[in-house]
Structures are given as structure tokens and as C-alpha cells.
Amino acid sequence: MSQNNISTILMKALTIMNPKIKKSLRSTDLNDREDLEQEIKLRIVEAVLKGKIDYPPTFTQYHQSFIDNKSKVS
């Protein structure tokens, strides 16, 4: 994976997850929110760097893999 690709995936992952992170932090003690937010974002960065988070497939790609898997079972 190229550096530019990693940066793009990282920015998209953080952008997509940010509203959920903020919402979840509301149930956390006020004094711990900033530290917890940094820790969650660090885990997202680590997941991207380790290749656990990548571009999601398009609908067409997903549909084709579904058809391929279905034909293997039959």
C-alpha cells in the first residue's frame, strides 16, 4: 500500500468515525474524554497502518464476490 493510499484511508476512517467517537464520549467522565478520544484515534491509526482497515468494496465488487461465493457453495 502506498503512502498516499494510507493517508487517504486514514483521513476517511477518522472522518467517518469522528461523529461516533464524539457521541460515545458523551457517556464518559468529562475529565477523561480528551484522553479517551486520543486513544481511540490512535487505535484507528494503528488499524490502518496494519492493514486492518482498507477501502470498502463498491456495490458491484460486493455483488460479484457474493455471486462467486454462492456459486462455490452450489
C-alpha positions as CSV (number, residue, x, y, z in Angstrom):
1,M,0.0,0.0,0.0
2,S,1.4,3.4,-1.0
3,Q,1.9,6.2,1.5
4,N,-0.7,8.3,-0.3
5,N,-3.2,5.5,-0.2
6,I,-2.6,5.0,3.5
7,S,-3.1,8.7,4.2
8,T,-6.3,8.8,2.2
9,I,-7.7,5.7,4.0
10,L,-6.6,7.2,7.4
11,M,-8.3,10.5,6.7
12,K,-11.5,8.8,5.5
13,A,-11.6,6.4,8.5
14,L,-11.1,9.3,11.0
15,T,-13.7,11.5,9.3
16,I,-16.3,8.7,9.2
17,M,-15.7,7.6,12.8
18,N,-15.4,11.1,14.3
19,P,-19.2,11.6,14.9
20,K,-19.5,8.1,16.6
21,I,-16.4,8.8,18.7
22,K,-17.9,12.2,19.9
23,K,-21.3,10.6,20.6
24,S,-19.7,7.8,22.6
25,L,-17.6,10.2,24.6
26,R,-20.7,11.9,26.0
27,S,-21.2,9.0,28.3
28,T,-17.6,9.3,29.6
29,D,-16.5,11.4,32.5
30,L,-15.6,14.9,31.4
31,N,-12.1,14.6,32.7
32,D,-11.4,11.5,30.7
33,R,-12.9,12.5,27.4
34,E,-9.8,14.0,25.7
35,D,-7.5,11.2,26.7
36,L,-10.0,8.6,25.5
37,E,-10.6,10.4,22.2
38,Q,-6.9,10.4,21.6
39,E,-6.6,6.7,22.4
40,I,-9.5,5.7,20.1
41,K,-8.0,7.7,17.2
42,L,-4.6,6.1,17.9
43,R,-6.2,2.7,17.6
44,I,-7.8,3.7,14.3
45,V,-4.4,4.9,13.0
46,E,-2.8,1.6,14.1
47,A,-5.5,-0.4,12.4
48,V,-5.0,1.4,9.1
49,L,-1.2,1.0,9.3
50,K,-1.6,-2.7,10.0
51,G,-3.9,-3.1,7.0
52,K,-7.0,-4.0,9.1
53,I,-8.9,-1.1,7.6
54,D,-8.9,-0.6,3.9
55,Y,-11.2,0.8,1.2
56,P,-14.6,-0.8,1.4
57,P,-15.7,-2.6,-1.8
58,T,-18.1,-0.9,-4.2
59,F,-21.5,-2.4,-4.5
60,T,-20.5,-4.0,-7.8
61,Q,-17.4,-5.7,-6.2
62,Y,-19.5,-6.8,-3.3
63,H,-22.2,-8.2,-5.5
64,Q,-19.7,-10.1,-7.7
65,S,-18.0,-11.6,-4.6
66,F,-21.4,-12.7,-3.4
67,I,-22.2,-14.4,-6.7
68,D,-18.7,-16.0,-6.8
69,N,-19.1,-17.4,-3.2
70,K,-22.7,-18.6,-3.9
71,S,-21.5,-20.5,-7.0
72,K,-18.7,-22.2,-4.9
73,V,-21.3,-23.4,-2.4
74,S,-23.7,-24.8,-5.1
